[in-house]
Amino acid sequence: MQSLRNRAHHLINGLTDDQLIVMWDVMKMHYYDLYMLSAIEAAKETLQPGDMLTREEAIVLLTQPTEIPESL
């Protein structure tokens, strides 16, 4: 793992500031994508039958008035 860190460090040192800005935007998007993919995979492992609502159940739930707890 250390060799990858060294290679990344040398790569970053060779980039201009403009290239770093572009690279940061690309890396940030990939990081967010990987984060969401891992969250989706974790949800797939823990999801049980009956945990999701049908479309009709969701509409009924969303259209019902709800009481706001006083603790909020």
mmCIF file as Biopython writes it, N, C-alpha, C and O atoms, coordinates in Angstrom:
data_model
#
loop_
_atom_site.group_PDB
_atom_site.id
_atom_site.type_symbol
_atom_site.label_atom_id
_atom_site.label_alt_id
_atom_site.label_comp_id
_atom_site.label_asym_id
_atom_site.label_entity_id
_atom_site.label_seq_id
_atom_site.pdbx_PDB_ins_code
_atom_site.Cartn_x
_atom_site.Cartn_y
_atom_site.Cartn_z
_atom_site.occupancy
_atom_site.B_iso_or_equiv
_atom_site.auth_seq_id
_atom_site.auth_asym_id
_atom_site.pdbx_PDB_model_num
ATOM 1   N N  . MET A ? 1  ? 0.836   -1.194 0.000   1.0 0.0 1  A 1 
ATOM 2   C CA . MET A ? 1  ? 0.000   0.000  0.000   1.0 0.0 1  A 1 
ATOM 3   C C  . MET A ? 1  ? 0.875   1.251  0.000   1.0 0.0 1  A 1 
ATOM 4   O O  . MET A ? 1  ? 0.527   2.260  -0.613  1.0 0.0 1  A 1 
ATOM 5   N N  . GLN A ? 2  ? 2.006   1.180  0.686   1.0 0.0 2  A 1 
ATOM 6   C CA . GLN A ? 2  ? 2.869   2.354  0.775   1.0 0.0 2  A 1 
ATOM 7   C C  . GLN A ? 2  ? 3.380   2.764  -0.605  1.0 0.0 2  A 1 
ATOM 8   O O  . GLN A ? 2  ? 3.510   3.955  -0.891  1.0 0.0 2  A 1 
ATOM 9   N N  . SER A ? 3  ? 3.670   1.779  -1.465  1.0 0.0 3  A 1 
ATOM 10  C CA . SER A ? 3  ? 4.170   2.128  -2.791  1.0 0.0 3  A 1 
ATOM 11  C C  . SER A ? 3  ? 3.119   2.907  -3.585  1.0 0.0 3  A 1 
ATOM 12  O O  . SER A ? 3  ? 3.466   3.802  -4.355  1.0 0.0 3  A 1 
ATOM 13  N N  . LEU A ? 4  ? 1.843   2.576  -3.404  1.0 0.0 4  A 1 
ATOM 14  C CA . LEU A ? 4  ? 0.792   3.339  -4.085  1.0 0.0 4  A 1 
ATOM 15  C C  . LEU A ? 4  ? 0.724   4.762  -3.551  1.0 0.0 4  A 1 
ATOM 16  O O  . LEU A ? 4  ? 0.502   5.703  -4.313  1.0 0.0 4  A 1 
ATOM 17  N N  . ARG A ? 5  ? 0.914   4.925  -2.240  1.0 0.0 5  A 1 
ATOM 18  C CA . ARG A ? 5  ? 0.924   6.272  -1.664  1.0 0.0 5  A 1 
ATOM 19  C C  . ARG A ? 5  ? 2.086   7.090  -2.223  1.0 0.0 5  A 1 
ATOM 20  O O  . ARG A ? 5  ? 1.923   8.267  -2.544  1.0 0.0 5  A 1 
ATOM 21  N N  . ASN A ? 6  ? 3.247   6.470  -2.337  1.0 0.0 6  A 1 
ATOM 22  C CA . ASN A ? 6  ? 4.407   7.169  -2.889  1.0 0.0 6  A 1 
ATOM 23  C C  . ASN A ? 6  ? 4.174   7.539  -4.343  1.0 0.0 6  A 1 
ATOM 24  O O  . ASN A ? 6  ? 4.508   8.646  -4.765  1.0 0.0 6  A 1 
ATOM 25  N N  . ARG A ? 7  ? 3.603   6.621  -5.110  1.0 0.0 7  A 1 
ATOM 26  C CA . ARG A ? 7  ? 3.335   6.912  -6.514  1.0 0.0 7  A 1 
ATOM 27  C C  . ARG A ? 7  ? 2.326   8.040  -6.649  1.0 0.0 7  A 1 
ATOM 28  O O  . ARG A ? 7  ? 2.493   8.919  -7.494  1.0 0.0 7  A 1 
ATOM 29  N N  . ALA A ? 8  ? 1.283   8.028  -5.830  1.0 0.0 8  A 1 
ATOM 30  C CA . ALA A ? 8  ? 0.284   9.099  -5.876  1.0 0.0 8  A 1 
ATOM 31  C C  . ALA A ? 8  ? 0.912   10.428 -5.486  1.0 0.0 8  A 1 
ATOM 32  O O  . ALA A ? 8  ? 0.619   11.459 -6.092  1.0 0.0 8  A 1 
ATOM 33  N N  . HIS A ? 9  ? 1.778   10.405 -4.472  1.0 0.0 9  A 1 
ATOM 34  C CA . HIS A ? 9  ? 2.439   11.632 -4.019  1.0 0.0 9  A 1 
ATOM 35  C C  . HIS A ? 9  ? 3.295   12.224 -5.141  1.0 0.0 9  A 1 
ATOM 36  O O  . HIS A ? 9  ? 3.260   13.431 -5.377  1.0 0.0 9  A 1 
ATOM 37  N N  . HIS A ? 10 ? 4.061   11.377 -5.833  1.0 0.0 10 A 1 
ATOM 38  C CA . HIS A ? 10 ? 4.900   11.859 -6.933  1.0 0.0 10 A 1 
ATOM 39  C C  . HIS A ? 10 ? 4.051   12.363 -8.093  1.0 0.0 10 A 1 
ATOM 40  O O  . HIS A ? 10 ? 4.408   13.345 -8.743  1.0 0.0 10 A 1 
ATOM 41  N N  . LEU A ? 11 ? 2.947   11.707 -8.353  1.0 0.0 11 A 1 
ATOM 42  C CA . LEU A ? 11 ? 2.049   12.150 -9.418  1.0 0.0 11 A 1 
ATOM 43  C C  . LEU A ? 11 ? 1.484   13.529 -9.100  1.0 0.0 11 A 1 
ATOM 44  O O  . LEU A ? 11 ? 1.458   14.406 -9.964  1.0 0.0 11 A 1 
ATOM 45  N N  . ILE A ? 12 ? 1.038   13.719 -7.875  1.0 0.0 12 A 1 
ATOM 46  C CA . ILE A ? 12 ? 0.453   14.998 -7.469  1.0 0.0 12 A 1 
ATOM 47  C C  . ILE A ? 12 ? 1.485   16.109 -7.538  1.0 0.0 12 A 1 
ATOM 48  O O  . ILE A ? 12 ? 1.168   17.224 -7.954  1.0 0.0 12 A 1 
ATOM 49  N N  . ASN A ? 13 ? 2.715   15.820 -7.134  1.0 0.0 13 A 1 
ATOM 50  C CA . ASN A ? 13 ? 3.766   16.839 -7.183  1.0 0.0 13 A 1 
ATOM 51  C C  . ASN A ? 13 ? 4.065   17.284 -8.605  1.0 0.0 13 A 1 
ATOM 52  O O  . ASN A ? 13 ? 4.541   18.400 -8.811  1.0 0.0 13 A 1 
ATOM 53  N N  . GLY A ? 14 ? 3.799   16.440 -9.587  1.0 0.0 14 A 1 
ATOM 54  C CA . GLY A ? 14 ? 4.087   16.785 -10.971 1.0 0.0 14 A 1 
ATOM 55  C C  . GLY A ? 14 ? 2.969   17.542 -11.672 1.0 0.0 14 A 1 
ATOM 56  O O  . GLY A ? 14 ? 3.139   17.954 -12.819 1.0 0.0 14 A 1 
ATOM 57  N N  . LEU A ? 15 ? 1.843   17.734 -11.019 1.0 0.0 15 A 1 
ATOM 58  C CA . LEU A ? 15 ? 0.706   18.400 -11.652 1.0 0.0 15 A 1 
ATOM 59  C C  . LEU A ? 15 ? 0.708   19.900 -11.370 1.0 0.0 15 A 1 
ATOM 60  O O  . LEU A ? 15 ? 1.183   20.357 -10.330 1.0 0.0 15 A 1 
ATOM 61  N N  . THR A ? 16 ? 0.168   20.647 -12.319 1.0 0.0 16 A 1 
ATOM 62  C CA . THR A ? 16 ? 0.005   22.084 -12.106 1.0 0.0 16 A 1 
ATOM 63  C C  . THR A ? 16 ? -1.227  22.319 -11.238 1.0 0.0 16 A 1 
ATOM 64  O O  . THR A ? 16 ? -2.020  21.405 -11.010 1.0 0.0 16 A 1 
ATOM 65  N N  . ASP A ? 17 ? -1.377  23.543 -10.759 1.0 0.0 17 A 1 
ATOM 66  C CA . ASP A ? 17 ? -2.542  23.863 -9.929  1.0 0.0 17 A 1 
ATOM 67  C C  . ASP A ? 17 ? -3.849  23.676 -10.696 1.0 0.0 17 A 1 
ATOM 68  O O  . ASP A ? 17 ? -4.835  23.194 -10.138 1.0 0.0 17 A 1 
ATOM 69  N N  . ASP A ? 18 ? -3.859  24.057 -11.972 1.0 0.0 18 A 1 
ATOM 70  C CA . ASP A ? 18 ? -5.070  23.882 -12.782 1.0 0.0 18 A 1 
ATOM 71  C C  . ASP A ? 18 ? -5.406  22.404 -12.958 1.0 0.0 18 A 1 
ATOM 72  O O  . ASP A ? 18 ? -6.573  22.016 -12.900 1.0 0.0 18 A 1 
ATOM 73  N N  . GLN A ? 19 ? -4.387  21.588 -13.172 1.0 0.0 19 A 1 
ATOM 74  C CA . GLN A ? 19 ? -4.614  20.153 -13.304 1.0 0.0 19 A 1 
ATOM 75  C C  . GLN A ? 19 ? -5.111  19.558 -11.990 1.0 0.0 19 A 1 
ATOM 76  O O  . GLN A ? 19 ? -5.947  18.654 -11.995 1.0 0.0 19 A 1 
ATOM 77  N N  . LEU A ? 20 ? -4.602  20.059 -10.867 1.0 0.0 20 A 1 
ATOM 78  C CA . LEU A ? 20 ? -5.046  19.574 -9.562  1.0 0.0 20 A 1 
ATOM 79  C C  . LEU A ? 20 ? -6.518  19.890 -9.317  1.0 0.0 20 A 1 
ATOM 80  O O  . LEU A ? 20 ? -7.242  19.079 -8.740  1.0 0.0 20 A 1 
ATOM 81  N N  . ILE A ? 21 ? -6.958  21.057 -9.752  1.0 0.0 21 A 1 
ATOM 82  C CA . ILE A ? 21 ? -8.363  21.432 -9.577  1.0 0.0 21 A 1 
ATOM 83  C C  . ILE A ? 21 ? -9.258  20.477 -10.359 1.0 0.0 21 A 1 
ATOM 84  O O  . ILE A ? 21 ? -10.267 19.999 -9.840  1.0 0.0 21 A 1 
ATOM 85  N N  . VAL A ? 22 ? -8.889  20.201 -11.605 1.0 0.0 22 A 1 
ATOM 86  C CA . VAL A ? 22 ? -9.670  19.280 -12.433 1.0 0.0 22 A 1 
ATOM 87  C C  . VAL A ? 22 ? -9.642  17.879 -11.831 1.0 0.0 22 A 1 
ATOM 88  O O  . VAL A ? 22 ? -10.673 17.212 -11.751 1.0 0.0 22 A 1 
ATOM 89  N N  . MET A ? 23 ? -8.457  17.435 -11.406 1.0 0.0 23 A 1 
ATOM 90  C CA . MET A ? 23 ? -8.328  16.101 -10.830 1.0 0.0 23 A 1 
ATOM 91  C C  . MET A ? 23 ? -9.148  15.978 -9.549  1.0 0.0 23 A 1 
ATOM 92  O O  . MET A ? 23 ? -9.764  14.942 -9.302  1.0 0.0 23 A 1 
ATOM 93  N N  . TRP A ? 24 ? -9.156  17.024 -8.741  1.0 0.0 24 A 1 
ATOM 94  C CA . TRP A ? 24 ? -9.917  16.986 -7.493  1.0 0.0 24 A 1 
ATOM 95  C C  . TRP A ? 24 ? -11.408 16.798 -7.768  1.0 0.0 24 A 1 
ATOM 96  O O  . TRP A ? 24 ? -12.072 16.007 -7.097  1.0 0.0 24 A 1 
ATOM 97  N N  . ASP A ? 25 ? -11.931 17.523 -8.751  1.0 0.0 25 A 1 
ATOM 98  C CA . ASP A ? 25 ? -13.351 17.383 -9.090  1.0 0.0 25 A 1 
ATOM 99  C C  . ASP A ? 25 ? -13.676 15.960 -9.542  1.0 0.0 25 A 1 
ATOM 100 O O  . ASP A ? 25 ? -14.699 15.397 -9.154  1.0 0.0 25 A 1 
ATOM 101 N N  . VAL A ? 26 ? -12.807 15.386 -10.357 1.0 0.0 26 A 1 
ATOM 102 C CA . VAL A ? 26 ? -13.023 14.021 -10.842 1.0 0.0 26 A 1 
ATOM 103 C C  . VAL A ? 26 ? -12.928 13.026 -9.690  1.0 0.0 26 A 1 
ATOM 104 O O  . VAL A ? 26 ? -13.771 12.138 -9.568  1.0 0.0 26 A 1 
ATOM 105 N N  . MET A ? 27 ? -11.913 13.167 -8.850  1.0 0.0 27 A 1 
ATOM 106 C CA . MET A ? 27 ? -11.724 12.254 -7.718  1.0 0.0 27 A 1 
ATOM 107 C C  . MET A ? 27 ? -12.890 12.345 -6.736  1.0 0.0 27 A 1 
ATOM 108 O O  . MET A ? 27 ? -13.333 11.334 -6.190  1.0 0.0 27 A 1 
ATOM 109 N N  . LYS A ? 28 ? -13.378 13.558 -6.518  1.0 0.0 28 A 1 
ATOM 110 C CA . LYS A ? 28 ? -14.484 13.748 -5.583  1.0 0.0 28 A 1 
ATOM 111 C C  . LYS A ? 28 ? -15.738 13.031 -6.083  1.0 0.0 28 A 1 
ATOM 112 O O  . LYS A ? 28 ? -16.432 12.381 -5.301  1.0 0.0 28 A 1 
ATOM 113 N N  . MET A ? 29 ? -16.031 13.145 -7.367  1.0 0.0 29 A 1 
ATOM 114 C CA . MET A ? 29 ? -17.200 12.472 -7.928  1.0 0.0 29 A 1 
ATOM 115 C C  . MET A ? 29 ? -17.056 10.952 -7.821  1.0 0.0 29 A 1 
ATOM 116 O O  . MET A ? 29 ? -18.014 10.260 -7.478  1.0 0.0 29 A 1 
ATOM 117 N N  . HIS A ? 30 ? -15.867 10.436 -8.112  1.0 0.0 30 A 1 
ATOM 118 C CA . HIS A ? 30 ? -15.646 8.990  -7.995  1.0 0.0 30 A 1 
ATOM 119 C C  . HIS A ? 30 ? -15.766 8.530  -6.549  1.0 0.0 30 A 1 
ATOM 120 O O  . HIS A ? 30 ? -16.296 7.452  -6.281  1.0 0.0 30 A 1 
ATOM 121 N N  . TYR A ? 31 ? -15.280 9.333  -5.625  1.0 0.0 31 A 1 
ATOM 122 C CA . TYR A ? 31 ? -15.390 8.987  -4.208  1.0 0.0 31 A 1 
ATOM 123 C C  . TYR A ? 31 ? -16.857 8.904  -3.796  1.0 0.0 31 A 1 
ATOM 124 O O  . TYR A ? 31 ? -17.261 7.961  -3.115  1.0 0.0 31 A 1 
ATOM 125 N N  . TYR A ? 32 ? -17.656 9.890  -4.208  1.0 0.0 32 A 1 
ATOM 126 C CA . TYR A ? 32 ? -19.084 9.880  -3.878  1.0 0.0 32 A 1 
ATOM 127 C C  . TYR A ? 32 ? -19.787 8.673  -4.506  1.0 0.0 32 A 1 
ATOM 128 O O  . TYR A ? 32 ? -20.643 8.052  -3.875  1.0 0.0 32 A 1 
ATOM 129 N N  . ASP A ? 33 ? -19.423 8.344  -5.749  1.0 0.0 33 A 1 
ATOM 130 C CA . ASP A ? 33 ? -20.016 7.180  -6.408  1.0 0.0 33 A 1 
ATOM 131 C C  . ASP A ? 33 ? -19.693 5.898  -5.645  1.0 0.0 33 A 1 
ATOM 132 O O  . ASP A ? 33 ? -20.573 5.066  -5.424  1.0 0.0 33 A 1 
ATOM 133 N N  . LEU A ? 34 ? -18.434 5.739  -5.244  1.0 0.0 34 A 1 
ATOM 134 C CA . LEU A ? 34 ? -18.043 4.545  -4.496  1.0 0.0 34 A 1 
ATOM 135 C C  . LEU A ? 34 ? -18.732 4.491  -3.143  1.0 0.0 34 A 1 
ATOM 136 O O  . LEU A ? 34 ? -19.109 3.415  -2.679  1.0 0.0 34 A 1 
ATOM 137 N N  . TYR A ? 35 ? -18.896 5.641  -2.510  1.0 0.0 35 A 1 
ATOM 138 C CA . TYR A ? 35 ? -19.583 5.701  -1.221  1.0 0.0 35 A 1 
ATOM 139 C C  . TYR A ? 35 ? -21.031 5.243  -1.367  1.0 0.0 35 A 1 
ATOM 140 O O  . TYR A ? 35 ? -21.526 4.457  -0.558  1.0 0.0 35 A 1 
ATOM 141 N N  . MET A ? 36 ? -21.707 5.738  -2.402  1.0 0.0 36 A 1 
ATOM 142 C CA . MET A ? 36 ? -23.102 5.360  -2.622  1.0 0.0 36 A 1 
ATOM 143 C C  . MET A ? 36 ? -23.226 3.883  -3.007  1.0 0.0 36 A 1 
ATOM 144 O O  . MET A ? 36 ? -24.150 3.202  -2.562  1.0 0.0 36 A 1 
ATOM 145 N N  . LEU A ? 37 ? -22.306 3.392  -3.823  1.0 0.0 37 A 1 
ATOM 146 C CA . LEU A ? 37 ? -22.349 1.979  -4.191  1.0 0.0 37 A 1 
ATOM 147 C C  . LEU A ? 37 ? -22.176 1.080  -2.972  1.0 0.0 37 A 1 
ATOM 148 O O  . LEU A ? 37 ? -22.862 0.066  -2.843  1.0 0.0 37 A 1 
ATOM 149 N N  . SER A ? 38 ? -21.266 1.449  -2.081  1.0 0.0 38 A 1 
ATOM 150 C CA . SER A ? 38 ? -21.074 0.630  -0.882  1.0 0.0 38 A 1 
ATOM 151 C C  . SER A ? 38 ? -22.300 0.717  0.027   1.0 0.0 38 A 1 
ATOM 152 O O  . SER A ? 38 ? -22.654 -0.273 0.668   1.0 0.0 38 A 1 
ATOM 153 N N  . ALA A ? 39 ? -22.952 1.875  0.096   1.0 0.0 39 A 1 
ATOM 154 C CA . ALA A ? 39 ? -24.170 2.007  0.900   1.0 0.0 39 A 1 
ATOM 155 C C  . ALA A ? 39 ? -25.305 1.176  0.303   1.0 0.0 39 A 1 
ATOM 156 O O  . ALA A ? 39 ? -26.075 0.561  1.040   1.0 0.0 39 A 1 
ATOM 157 N N  . ILE A ? 40 ? -25.411 1.155  -1.013  1.0 0.0 40 A 1 
ATOM 158 C CA . ILE A ? 40 ? -26.440 0.351  -1.678  1.0 0.0 40 A 1 
ATOM 159 C C  . ILE A ? 40 ? -26.192 -1.132 -1.429  1.0 0.0 40 A 1 
ATOM 160 O O  . ILE A ? 40 ? -27.127 -1.878 -1.138  1.0 0.0 40 A 1 
ATOM 161 N N  . GLU A ? 41 ? -24.940 -1.561 -1.542  1.0 0.0 41 A 1 
ATOM 162 C CA . GLU A ? 41 ? -24.614 -2.967 -1.287  1.0 0.0 41 A 1 
ATOM 163 C C  . GLU A ? 41 ? -24.917 -3.346 0.158   1.0 0.0 41 A 1 
ATOM 164 O O  . GLU A ? 41 ? -25.434 -4.433 0.418   1.0 0.0 41 A 1 
ATOM 165 N N  . ALA A ? 42 ? -24.601 -2.463 1.097   1.0 0.0 42 A 1 
ATOM 166 C CA . ALA A ? 42 ? -24.892 -2.745 2.507   1.0 0.0 42 A 1 
ATOM 167 C C  . ALA A ? 42 ? -26.396 -2.843 2.732   1.0 0.0 42 A 1 
ATOM 168 O O  . ALA A ? 42 ? -26.859 -3.685 3.502   1.0 0.0 42 A 1 
ATOM 169 N N  . ALA A ? 43 ? -27.159 -1.983 2.061   1.0 0.0 43 A 1 
ATOM 170 C CA . ALA A ? 43 ? -28.616 -2.020 2.205   1.0 0.0 43 A 1 
ATOM 171 C C  . ALA A ? 43 ? -29.188 -3.302 1.617   1.0 0.0 43 A 1 
ATOM 172 O O  . ALA A ? 43 ? -30.144 -3.860 2.157   1.0 0.0 43 A 1 
ATOM 173 N N  . LYS A ? 44 ? -28.615 -3.772 0.524   1.0 0.0 44 A 1 
ATOM 174 C CA . LYS A ? 44 ? -29.090 -5.017 -0.081  1.0 0.0 44 A 1 
ATOM 175 C C  . LYS A ? 44 ? -28.895 -6.196 0.862   1.0 0.0 44 A 1 
ATOM 176 O O  . LYS A ? 44 ? -29.706 -7.123 0.885   1.0 0.0 44 A 1 
ATOM 177 N N  . GLU A ? 45 ? -27.816 -6.157 1.640   1.0 0.0 45 A 1 
ATOM 178 C CA . GLU A ? 45 ? -27.536 -7.261 2.559   1.0 0.0 45 A 1 
ATOM 179 C C  . GLU A ? 45 ? -28.481 -7.257 3.754   1.0 0.0 45 A 1 
ATOM 180 O O  . GLU A ? 45 ? -28.778 -8.318 4.304   1.0 0.0 45 A 1 
ATOM 181 N N  . THR A ? 46 ? -28.955 -6.093 4.162   1.0 0.0 46 A 1 
ATOM 182 C CA . THR A ? 46 ? -29.787 -6.014 5.362   1.0 0.0 46 A 1 
ATOM 183 C C  . THR A ? 46 ? -31.276 -5.913 5.054   1.0 0.0 46 A 1 
ATOM 184 O O  . THR A ? 46 ? -32.097 -6.022 5.966   1.0 0.0 46 A 1 
ATOM 185 N N  . LEU A ? 47 ? -31.639 -5.711 3.808   1.0 0.0 47 A 1 
ATOM 186 C CA . LEU A ? 47 ? -33.044 -5.561 3.430   1.0 0.0 47 A 1 
ATOM 187 C C  . LEU A ? 47 ? -33.774 -6.892 3.563   1.0 0.0 47 A 1 
ATOM 188 O O  . LEU A ? 47 ? -33.311 -7.917 3.062   1.0 0.0 47 A 1 
ATOM 189 N N  . GLN A ? 48 ? -34.893 -6.869 4.227   1.0 0.0 48 A 1 
ATOM 190 C CA . GLN A ? 48 ? -35.705 -8.061 4.441   1.0 0.0 48 A 1 
ATOM 191 C C  . GLN A ? 48 ? -37.031 -7.903 3.698   1.0 0.0 48 A 1 
ATOM 192 O O  . GLN A ? 48 ? -37.474 -6.782 3.451   1.0 0.0 48 A 1 
ATOM 193 N N  . PRO A ? 49 ? -37.666 -9.024 3.340   1.0 0.0 49 A 1 
ATOM 194 C CA . PRO A ? 49 ? -38.991 -8.922 2.709   1.0 0.0 49 A 1 
ATOM 195 C C  . PRO A ? 49 ? -39.954 -8.170 3.628   1.0 0.0 49 A 1 
ATOM 196 O O  . PRO A ? 49 ? -40.016 -8.435 4.829   1.0 0.0 49 A 1 
ATOM 197 N N  . GLY A ? 50 ? -40.687 -7.252 3.062   1.0 0.0 50 A 1 
ATOM 198 C CA . GLY A ? 50 ? -41.630 -6.461 3.843   1.0 0.0 50 A 1 
ATOM 199 C C  . GLY A ? 50 ? -41.057 -5.144 4.333   1.0 0.0 50 A 1 
ATOM 200 O O  . GLY A ? 50 ? -41.784 -4.339 4.915   1.0 0.0 50 A 1 
ATOM 201 N N  . ASP A ? 51 ? -39.754 -4.902 4.108   1.0 0.0 51 A 1 
ATOM 202 C CA . ASP A ? 51 ? -39.145 -3.649 4.546   1.0 0.0 51 A 1 
ATOM 203 C C  . ASP A ? 51 ? -39.510 -2.485 3.630   1.0 0.0 51 A 1 
ATOM 204 O O  . ASP A ? 51 ? -39.404 -1.327 4.034   1.0 0.0 51 A 1 
ATOM 205 N N  . MET A ? 52 ? -39.933 -2.773 2.417   1.0 0.0 52 A 1 
ATOM 206 C CA . MET A ? 52 ? -40.245 -1.705 1.472   1.0 0.0 52 A 1 
ATOM 207 C C  . MET A ? 52 ? -41.748 -1.567 1.322   1.0 0.0 52 A 1 
ATOM 208 O O  . MET A ? 52 ? -42.502 -2.520 1.520   1.0 0.0 52 A 1 
ATOM 209 N N  . LEU A ? 53 ? -42.168 -0.362 0.968   1.0 0.0 53 A 1 
ATOM 210 C CA . LEU A ? 53 ? -43.585 -0.096 0.718   1.0 0.0 53 A 1 
ATOM 211 C C  . LEU A ? 53 ? -43.879 -0.251 -0.768  1.0 0.0 53 A 1 
ATOM 212 O O  . LEU A ? 53 ? -43.007 -0.040 -1.611  1.0 0.0 53 A 1 
ATOM 213 N N  . THR A ? 54 ? -45.105 -0.620 -1.074  1.0 0.0 54 A 1 
ATOM 214 C CA . THR A ? 54 ? -45.539 -0.577 -2.466  1.0 0.0 54 A 1 
ATOM 215 C C  . THR A ? 54 ? -45.799 0.889  -2.816  1.0 0.0 54 A 1 
ATOM 216 O O  . THR A ? 54 ? -45.814 1.750  -1.936  1.0 0.0 54 A 1 
ATOM 217 N N  . ARG A ? 55 ? -46.000 1.162  -4.089  1.0 0.0 55 A 1 
ATOM 218 C CA . ARG A ? 55 ? -46.270 2.538  -4.515  1.0 0.0 55 A 1 
ATOM 219 C C  . ARG A ? 55 ? -47.525 3.062  -3.836  1.0 0.0 55 A 1 
ATOM 220 O O  . ARG A ? 55 ? -47.557 4.198  -3.364  1.0 0.0 55 A 1 
ATOM 221 N N  . GLU A ? 56 ? -48.550 2.236  -3.787  1.0 0.0 56 A 1 
ATOM 222 C CA . GLU A ? 56 ? -49.819 2.655  -3.193  1.0 0.0 56 A 1 
ATOM 223 C C  . GLU A ? 56 ? -49.661 2.928  -1.698  1.0 0.0 56 A 1 
ATOM 224 O O  . GLU A ? 56 ? -50.197 3.911  -1.188  1.0 0.0 56 A 1 
ATOM 225 N N  . GLU A ? 57 ? -48.930 2.066  -0.998  1.0 0.0 57 A 1 
ATOM 226 C CA . GLU A ? 57 ? -48.706 2.270  0.436   1.0 0.0 57 A 1 
ATOM 227 C C  . GLU A ? 57 ? -47.936 3.560  0.697   1.0 0.0 57 A 1 
ATOM 228 O O  . GLU A ? 57 ? -48.226 4.283  1.650   1.0 0.0 57 A 1 
ATOM 229 N N  . ALA A ? 58 ? -46.958 3.842  -0.151  1.0 0.0 58 A 1 
ATOM 230 C CA . ALA A ? 58 ? -46.171 5.061  0.016   1.0 0.0 58 A 1 
ATOM 231 C C  . ALA A ? 58 ? -47.030 6.300  -0.205  1.0 0.0 58 A 1 
ATOM 232 O O  . ALA A ? 58 ? -46.905 7.276  0.534   1.0 0.0 58 A 1 
ATOM 233 N N  . ILE A ? 59 ? -47.901 6.274  -1.213  1.0 0.0 59 A 1 
ATOM 234 C CA . ILE A ? 59 ? -48.776 7.421  -1.486  1.0 0.0 59 A 1 
ATOM 235 C C  . ILE A ? 59 ? -49.720 7.654  -0.319  1.0 0.0 59 A 1 
ATOM 236 O O  . ILE A ? 59 ? -49.915 8.794  0.101   1.0 0.0 59 A 1 
ATOM 237 N N  . VAL A ? 60 ? -50.311 6.584  0.211   1.0 0.0 60 A 1 
ATOM 238 C CA . VAL A ? 60 ? -51.208 6.719  1.362   1.0 0.0 60 A 1 
ATOM 239 C C  . VAL A ? 60 ? -50.452 7.304  2.547   1.0 0.0 60 A 1 
ATOM 240 O O  . VAL A ? 60 ? -50.953 8.203  3.224   1.0 0.0 60 A 1 
ATOM 241 N N  . LEU A ? 61 ? -49.258 6.802  2.798   1.0 0.0 61 A 1 
ATOM 242 C CA . LEU A ? 61 ? -48.464 7.282  3.927   1.0 0.0 61 A 1 
ATOM 243 C C  . LEU A ? 61 ? -48.101 8.761  3.768   1.0 0.0 61 A 1 
ATOM 244 O O  . LEU A ? 61 ? -48.126 9.517  4.739   1.0 0.0 61 A 1 
ATOM 245 N N  . LEU A ? 62 ? -47.764 9.168  2.548   1.0 0.0 62 A 1 
ATOM 246 C CA . LEU A ? 62 ? -47.372 10.553 2.310   1.0 0.0 62 A 1 
ATOM 247 C C  . LEU A ? 62 ? -48.549 11.517 2.347   1.0 0.0 62 A 1 
ATOM 248 O O  . LEU A ? 62 ? -48.372 12.693 2.665   1.0 0.0 62 A 1 
ATOM 249 N N  . THR A ? 63 ? -49.735 11.043 2.032   1.0 0.0 63 A 1 
ATOM 250 C CA . THR A ? 63 ? -50.889 11.941 2.000   1.0 0.0 63 A 1 
ATOM 251 C C  . THR A ? 63 ? -51.609 12.037 3.331   1.0 0.0 63 A 1 
ATOM 252 O O  . THR A ? 63 ? -52.464 12.906 3.499   1.0 0.0 63 A 1 
ATOM 253 N N  . GLN A ? 64 ? -51.293 11.179 4.275   1.0 0.0 64 A 1 
ATOM 254 C CA . GLN A ? 64 ? -51.929 11.247 5.588   1.0 0.0 64 A 1 
ATOM 255 C C  . GLN A ? 64 ? -51.311 12.382 6.391   1.0 0.0 64 A 1 
ATOM 256 O O  . GLN A ? 64 ? -50.092 12.556 6.385   1.0 0.0 64 A 1 
ATOM 257 N N  . PRO A ? 65 ? -52.146 13.157 7.085   1.0 0.0 65 A 1 
ATOM 258 C CA . PRO A ? 65 ? -51.572 14.190 7.957   1.0 0.0 65 A 1 
ATOM 259 C C  . PRO A ? 65 ? -50.829 13.524 9.114   1.0 0.0 65 A 1 
ATOM 260 O O  . PRO A ? 65 ? -51.277 12.521 9.670   1.0 0.0 65 A 1 
ATOM 261 N N  . THR A ? 66 ? -49.709 14.096 9.453   1.0 0.0 66 A 1 
ATOM 262 C CA . THR A ? 66 ? -48.921 13.537 10.554  1.0 0.0 66 A 1 
ATOM 263 C C  . THR A ? 66 ? -48.794 14.568 11.657  1.0 0.0 66 A 1 
ATOM 264 O O  . THR A ? 66 ? -48.771 15.773 11.405  1.0 0.0 66 A 1 
ATOM 265 N N  . GLU A ? 67 ? -48.715 14.086 12.862  1.0 0.0 67 A 1 
ATOM 266 C CA . GLU A ? 67 ? -48.535 14.974 14.005  1.0 0.0 67 A 1 
ATOM 267 C C  . GLU A ? 67 ? -47.047 15.173 14.249  1.0 0.0 67 A 1 
ATOM 268 O O  . GLU A ? 67 ? -46.255 14.235 14.161  1.0 0.0 67 A 1 
ATOM 269 N N  . ILE A ? 68 ? -46.683 16.406 14.556  1.0 0.0 68 A 1 
ATOM 270 C CA . ILE A ? 68 ? -45.293 16.716 14.856  1.0 0.0 68 A 1 
ATOM 271 C C  . ILE A ? 68 ? -45.087 16.543 16.354  1.0 0.0 68 A 1 
ATOM 272 O O  . ILE A ? 68 ? -45.808 17.145 17.150  1.0 0.0 68 A 1 
ATOM 273 N N  . PRO A ? 69 ? -44.117 15.734 16.746  1.0 0.0 69 A 1 
ATOM 274 C CA . PRO A ? 69 ? -43.879 15.551 18.181  1.0 0.0 69 A 1 
ATOM 275 C C  . PRO A ? 69 ? -43.485 16.865 18.844  1.0 0.0 69 A 1 
ATOM 276 O O  . PRO A ? 69 ? -42.786 17.683 18.245  1.0 0.0 69 A 1 
ATOM 277 N N  . GLU A ? 70 ? -43.926 17.063 20.063  1.0 0.0 70 A 1 
ATOM 278 C CA . GLU A ? 70 ? -43.629 18.305 20.772  1.0 0.0 70 A 1 
ATOM 279 C C  . GLU A ? 70 ? -42.158 18.425 21.125  1.0 0.0 70 A 1 
ATOM 280 O O  . GLU A ? 70 ? -41.676 19.524 21.401  1.0 0.0 70 A 1 
ATOM 281 N N  . SER A ? 71 ? -41.444 17.321 21.121  1.0 0.0 71 A 1 
ATOM 282 C CA . SER A ? 71 ? -40.024 17.371 21.469  1.0 0.0 71 A 1 
ATOM 283 C C  . SER A ? 71 ? -39.205 18.077 20.407  1.0 0.0 71 A 1 
ATOM 284 O O  . SER A ? 71 ? -38.077 18.489 20.678  1.0 0.0 71 A 1 
ATOM 285 N N  . LEU A ? 72 ? -39.745 18.229 19.199  1.0 0.0 72 A 1 
ATOM 286 C CA . LEU A ? 72 ? -39.029 18.941 18.154  1.0 0.0 72 A 1 
ATOM 287 C C  . LEU A ? 72 ? -39.291 20.387 18.339  1.0 0.0 72 A 1 
ATOM 288 O O  . LEU A ? 72 ? -38.790 21.209 17.571  1.0 0.0 72 A 1 
#
